[in-house]
């Protein structure tokens, strides 16, 4: 489809695994994604999603 790329194409473009791209799509981290059956179509102008892992240190958490 014109204006969209597959998860494989996005993975190559963003240097991620296909599974990571699928997870970003599933969790809504990529804007404009369309689902067609079991596949995702990602807009060609979509930005690479950022993933922030928040680690809470034991000493800062309430006990």
ZAPA-523843 format. One record per residue (C-alpha): x, y, z; residue in three letters. Coordinates in pm, whole numbers, padded with zeros to 5 digits, always signed. Example, Ala and Ser with C-alpha at 12.3 -4.5 7.8 and 13.67 -1.06 7.14 Angstrom:
+01230-00450+00780ALA+01367-00106+00714SER
% end
This chain:
+00000+00000+00000UNK+00118+00347-00083UNK+00234+00548+00217UNK+00268+00249+00450UNK+00541+00001+00538UNK+00530-00345+00690UNK+00671-00438+01029UNK+00965-00599+00849UNK+01042-00279+00657UNK+01007-00069+00975UNK+01236-00308+01163UNK+01506-00268+00899UNK+01461+00111+00886UNK+01476+00155+01266UNK+01730-00122+01334UNK+01489-00316+01558UNK+01361-00671+01550UNK+01028-00742+01382UNK+00888-00855+01717UNK+00986-00526+01882UNK+00807-00332+01608UNK+00499-00553+01651UNK+00500-00486+02026UNK+00529-00111+01971UNK+00230-00130+01736UNK+00029-00338+01981UNK+00100-00101+02270UNK+00014+00210+02067UNK+00362+00361+02064UNK+00354+00429+01688UNK+00106+00687+01562UNK-00114+00611+01261UNK-00076+00233+01262UNK-00351+00040+01086UNK-00426-00324+01149UNK-00514-00544+00851UNK-00599-00892+00969UNK-00302-01001+01178UNK-00063-00752+01012UNK+00023-00393+01096UNK+00065-00117+00839UNK+00290+00164+00960UNK+00294+00508+00796UNK+00621+00565+00609UNK+00670+00897+00790UNK+00623+00744+01138UNK+00895+00819+01389UNK+01096+00545+01559UNK+00926+00474+01892UNK+01116+00532+02211UNK+01104+00281+02491UNK+01172+00396+02842UNK+01220+00135+03109UNK+01160+00272+03455UNK+01359+00093+03719UNK+01271+00154+04078UNK+01555+00094+04317UNK+01470-00098+04636UNK+01609+00178+04855UNK+01371+00436+04701UNK+01057+00226+04710UNK+00825+00218+05005UNK+00842-00089+05223UNK
% end
